[in-house]
């Protein structure tokens, strides 16, 4: 295995759910070079890939698809805040989440839909709707191994600022 490929593999194993752009930045690897080595690692089942909400994330293949999707969301500040809030305080309504976290309702609605589609949280059928984590114990385990990067947090904060302007 080439040195670059080994570095990429080690970085992914040490940083589960790292997305493509962050990996290239942190390892100072050219885009084409990163693509080539990642493709080979995925093809050889040394890494797993998951595309979540517009970003490509890489993982140790030991993570199952649900864990991969959940970790990808935990790397994003806003989604992580929603997940942590549901974990610590239990089921709640989307409007309460928006108010407690200082988020626009549209932001919460988008994240709730995306997280529900991924199986990370569940929406009640009753009115008013309540939200709860689909697998709180499994989610808690994943919370311990991942935190969003600074660029991810900055992007989320920018999105929130712009979102409030149009509310």
N, C-alpha and C positions, 0 to 999 in steps of 0.2 A: 504494500500500500504506500502511495506517495506521502511525503511529509505533509503537504497541503491537505490531502484527503484525511489523513490521520488527525490533523489539527481541527478540521471541520467536524469530524466525527466526535472528538473529545469535547469540543465546545457544545455541540448539541446534547451530548449525554450529561454535561454539567449544567446546561441551561435548557431544561425541557420546555418545548413550545417556542423556542426562539424563532422569530420570523425572519424571512429571507433577507430583508434589507438590513436588519440589525446584525445578523450574522456577518454579512459582508463588511459592514462598518467596523465591527468589533475585531474582526480578524484581519482587516485591511487586505481583503481579497477582491480582485476584480469581479464584476458581475458575471461575465462569461465563464470565468474560472470556477466561481462558486456554483453556478448552474451545472457545469460539467461534473464536478465532483459530487454534488448533492444527488444528481441523477444516478450516478454510478452507485452511491451508497444506498439509495432507495431501491434500485434495481437488484442489488445484492442482499437485500433485506437486512442491511446493517443499520438503517434508519427508516422511520416511517414519516409520511407526509400527510398533513391535514390542511385543507383549505377552509378557512373559517372567516366569514364576513369580510371577504375581500383581501385577506392576507394568507400567505402560505407559511405554515409553521412546520417545524421539524422536531422529531421525537425519537427516543429510544423505542424500538418496536415492542418492548414489554408493556407499554401503555396501551390500553384498549381504546377503541374509537371514542367512547363516552369520556374517558379521562383526557384524551387528546383535545377534544372540543372544549371541555371545561378548563383545562390548563390554558388554552389559547385565550379564552375570555378572561381568565384571572390575570393575564399579562396586560390587560387594558384597564386603566384606572376606574372608569365609570362602571363598567360591568363588574369589576371586582368590588366596588363600593356597594352595589346592589346585592351581590352575592353575600358579602360579609354582613350586611344589615339583615338579610333574611336568615342567615345562620345564627347571628347573635340574638335577635329579637323574635324570631319565628315568623309565622305567616302575617302578612300585612297587605293593605290595599295599595295599588299603584299610586294613587293620589297622595297617600301618606308618605310613600317613598320619595316622591318628587319634593314634597314639602320638607321632609326631614333632611334630605341630602342637598337641598337647594338647587334642584335640577328642573329644567323645563319639563312639563308633562309629555311633550312630544319626544324628548330625549328618553325618558323613562319608558314610554310606549314602544319606541323602537327597540330598546335593549330588552324589554320584557318579551316582545315577540321573537326576537332573535334567540334569546336564552331559552324560551319555551320550545321553539323549533329544534334546538340542539339537545333538548331533554335535560337541561340543567335545572330548570324550574318548571313548576306546574301552576296553571291558572285554574281557579275553581269555576264551576259552572254557575254558581249562585251569584246573585246580585246583592250588595256590591261585590265585585270580583275580589278575591284574595289570592295572593301569590305565596308559594312555599317552595323550598328547595326539593328537588326530586329525590336526592340521595344525600341528606345532610352529613352523615358520617364519612362517606367517601369524599364529599366536598371538603370537609375539614382536613382530611389527610392531604389533599392537593393544595389547600391554602398554605400549608406549612412549607411546601417546596418551591413556591413560585411567588414572585412579586413583579409588578410592571417595571419596565425600564424607564429611565428619565425621558427619553424621546417619546415613548408611548404616553407617559403622563402629560407631557407638554402638548402633544397632539390632542389628547382628550380635553385638556383645559381650554385650548383654543376653540375646539368644536363647541364646548359648552358656552363660551363667551359669545360666539357668533350665533348660536341657537337662541340665547336670551335676547339678542337684538331683534329677532324676527318673531318673537312670541306675542 
